[in-house]
C-alpha cells in the first residue's frame, strides 16, 4: 500500500512538473511573438554613418506571370534559392557598382552584424551581388548553429511559426533563410573612398 502511494506521489509530481514546463514554454513563446514585431520595426533602418555619403540605391525585381503581382513584377529576389529567380531577374547583368572592392553588411535578422568583402576587376552586377549575399547568408547561419548552445528548433517542433532566437556568434532571431528576400541595396562611400553596401531584407 505504501509503495502504491509513493508511486502515485512520484507520478503526480512528474505530471505537475511537465505541465509547469509546458506553461512556462507557452508563456515564453507568447512573449516572443509579441516582441517580434517591435524587433522587426527596429531592424528596419538604413546605414546612417554621418561620415558616409550614399551614392546609389538599387532594387531587385523579378519578372513573373503570377497575376497576384502588379505589372508582372515580384519586388524581391530569393535569398534561399537565388538560382530560381536569376533567369527573370530584371537587369541582372548590368554593372551597378563600378568600384572594384566593396564591403557588404548583413544585419538582419542578427543581433551582431556580419561583414564580408568582395573584389572584382569588372565591378558588380545584381546577379553577382545576389549570389554572393545568398552564399554568405548560408555561411553565417551555419556558423551560428555551430557556435550556439541554444540550437534552432526544427520547424515541426515549434509551437510558433517563427524561428527561435539562438545564442551563437550572430544571435539570429525570428527567421529561417527560407523567409528572407532581398528588395534593395544601398551603396555608401566614405571620405577615404571605402564602399559599404547595406541591404533591405524582407521576410
C-alpha positions as CSV (number, residue, x, y, z in Angstrom):
1,X,0.0,0.0,0.0
2,X,2.8,2.4,0.9
3,X,4.6,1.6,-2.3
4,X,1.5,2.4,-4.4
5,X,1.1,5.7,-2.5
6,X,4.7,6.5,-3.1
7,X,4.5,5.7,-6.8
8,X,1.3,7.8,-7.1
9,X,3.0,10.8,-5.5
10,X,6.0,10.4,-7.8
11,X,3.7,10.2,-10.9
12,X,1.7,13.3,-9.8
13,X,4.9,15.2,-9.2
14,X,6.2,14.3,-12.6
15,X,2.9,15.3,-14.3
16,X,2.8,18.6,-12.4
17,X,6.4,19.4,-13.4
18,X,5.8,18.6,-17.0
19,X,2.7,20.8,-17.0
20,X,4.7,23.6,-15.4
21,X,7.3,23.4,-18.1
22,X,4.7,23.4,-20.9
23,X,3.0,26.5,-19.3
24,X,6.4,28.3,-19.0
25,X,7.3,27.4,-22.6
26,X,3.9,28.7,-23.8
27,X,4.4,31.9,-21.9
28,X,7.9,32.4,-23.4
29,X,6.6,31.6,-26.9
30,X,3.8,34.1,-26.5
31,X,6.2,36.8,-25.3
32,X,8.5,36.0,-28.3
33,X,5.6,36.5,-30.7
34,X,4.7,39.8,-29.0
35,X,8.2,41.2,-29.1
36,X,9.0,40.1,-32.7
37,X,7.1,43.0,-34.4
38,X,9.0,45.5,-32.3
39,X,12.3,44.0,-33.3
40,X,11.2,43.9,-36.9
41,X,10.5,47.7,-36.8
42,X,13.7,48.4,-35.0
43,X,15.6,46.4,-37.6
44,X,14.1,48.4,-40.5
45,X,16.8,51.0,-40.5
46,X,19.3,52.2,-43.1
47,X,23.0,52.6,-42.6
48,X,23.4,56.1,-41.3
49,X,27.0,56.7,-40.6
50,X,27.2,60.5,-40.9
51,X,30.7,60.3,-42.4
52,X,29.5,58.3,-45.4
53,X,27.6,59.5,-48.4
54,X,25.0,57.5,-50.2
55,X,26.0,57.1,-53.9
56,X,23.5,54.5,-55.1
57,X,20.3,52.7,-54.4
58,X,19.2,49.6,-56.4
59,X,16.1,47.4,-56.4
60,X,16.0,43.7,-57.1
61,X,12.9,42.8,-59.1
62,X,11.9,39.6,-60.8
63,X,9.5,39.2,-63.8
64,X,6.6,36.8,-63.2
65,X,3.4,35.5,-64.9
66,X,1.8,35.3,-61.5
67,X,-1.4,37.5,-61.6
68,X,-1.1,38.3,-57.9
69,X,1.8,40.6,-58.7
70,X,1.1,44.1,-60.2
71,X,2.6,44.6,-63.6
72,X,4.0,41.1,-63.6
73,X,6.9,42.0,-61.2
74,X,7.9,40.5,-57.9
75,X,9.6,43.3,-55.9
76,X,12.2,41.0,-54.4
77,X,14.6,38.1,-55.1
78,X,15.0,35.0,-53.0
79,X,17.9,34.6,-50.6
80,X,17.3,30.9,-50.1
81,X,17.1,30.0,-53.8
82,X,18.6,32.8,-55.9
83,X,19.1,30.4,-58.9
84,X,15.3,30.2,-59.2
85,X,15.0,33.9,-59.7
86,X,18.1,34.6,-61.8
87,X,16.5,33.8,-65.2
88,X,13.9,36.5,-64.6
89,X,15.9,39.0,-62.5
90,X,15.5,42.4,-64.1
91,X,18.7,44.0,-65.4
92,X,20.7,41.2,-63.8
93,X,23.9,41.7,-65.8
94,X,24.2,45.4,-65.7
95,X,27.1,46.6,-63.6
96,X,25.5,48.7,-60.8
97,X,28.6,49.2,-58.6
98,X,31.7,50.1,-60.6
99,X,34.1,50.1,-57.7
100,X,36.4,47.1,-57.6
101,X,36.3,46.5,-53.8
102,X,33.3,46.6,-51.6
103,X,32.2,45.7,-48.0
104,X,28.8,44.2,-47.6
105,X,27.0,44.4,-44.2
106,X,24.4,41.9,-43.2
107,X,22.4,43.0,-40.0
108,X,19.1,41.2,-40.4
109,X,17.9,39.2,-38.6
110,X,21.0,39.3,-36.5
111,X,22.0,40.7,-33.1
112,X,25.6,41.1,-34.3
113,X,26.5,42.3,-37.8
114,X,28.2,40.1,-40.3
115,X,30.6,41.9,-42.8
116,X,32.3,40.5,-45.9
117,X,34.4,41.9,-48.7
118,X,34.2,41.3,-52.4
119,X,36.7,42.2,-55.1
120,X,36.2,42.3,-58.9
121,X,38.1,43.9,-61.7
122,X,34.8,44.5,-63.5
123,X,32.6,45.8,-60.7
124,X,29.4,44.1,-59.6
125,X,26.0,43.3,-61.2
126,X,22.7,42.4,-59.5
127,X,23.4,38.7,-60.4
128,X,26.9,38.9,-58.7
129,X,25.5,40.5,-55.6
130,X,22.5,38.3,-55.2
131,X,24.6,35.1,-55.4
132,X,27.3,36.3,-53.0
133,X,24.7,37.6,-50.5
134,X,22.9,34.3,-50.6
135,X,26.2,32.4,-50.1
136,X,27.2,34.4,-47.1
137,X,23.8,34.1,-45.5
138,X,24.2,30.3,-45.6
139,X,27.7,30.7,-44.2
140,X,26.6,32.9,-41.3
141,X,23.6,30.7,-40.5
142,X,26.0,27.7,-40.4
143,X,28.4,29.5,-38.1
144,X,25.6,30.5,-35.9
145,X,24.4,26.9,-35.5
146,X,27.9,25.7,-34.8
147,X,28.6,28.3,-32.1
148,X,25.2,28.3,-30.4
149,X,24.4,26.3,-27.3
150,X,20.7,27.1,-27.8
151,X,20.1,25.4,-31.1
152,X,17.5,26.1,-33.8
153,X,14.3,24.1,-33.3
154,X,13.1,22.1,-36.3
155,X,10.0,23.5,-37.9
156,X,7.8,20.6,-36.9
157,X,8.8,21.0,-33.2
158,X,8.0,24.7,-33.0
159,X,5.0,26.0,-31.1
160,X,5.1,29.2,-33.1
161,X,5.9,29.8,-36.8
162,X,9.0,31.9,-36.4
163,X,12.5,30.7,-35.8
164,X,13.6,30.7,-32.2
165,X,16.4,33.0,-31.2
166,X,19.8,31.3,-30.9
167,X,22.8,32.4,-28.9
168,X,25.6,31.8,-31.3
169,X,28.1,34.2,-32.9
170,X,25.5,36.4,-34.6
171,X,22.4,35.9,-32.4
172,X,20.0,35.1,-35.2
173,X,16.3,35.6,-34.3
174,X,12.9,35.4,-35.9
175,X,13.6,33.9,-39.4
176,X,15.0,31.0,-41.3
177,X,16.8,31.6,-44.6
178,X,13.7,30.4,-46.4
179,X,11.8,33.5,-45.0
180,X,14.3,36.1,-46.4
181,X,14.2,38.0,-49.6
182,X,16.3,40.9,-51.0
183,X,14.4,44.0,-52.1
184,X,17.1,46.8,-52.3
185,X,20.7,47.6,-51.7
186,X,22.2,50.9,-50.6
187,X,25.8,51.9,-51.6
188,X,27.8,54.3,-49.4
189,X,31.2,55.9,-49.8
190,X,33.3,57.4,-47.0
191,X,35.9,60.2,-47.2
192,X,38.6,57.6,-47.9
193,X,36.8,56.1,-50.8
194,X,35.7,52.9,-48.9
195,X,32.5,51.4,-50.4
196,X,30.0,49.9,-48.0
197,X,26.8,48.2,-49.1
198,X,23.8,47.6,-46.9
199,X,20.6,45.9,-47.7
200,X,16.8,45.9,-47.2
201,X,15.9,42.3,-46.4
202,X,12.3,41.5,-46.2
203,X,10.6,38.5,-44.5
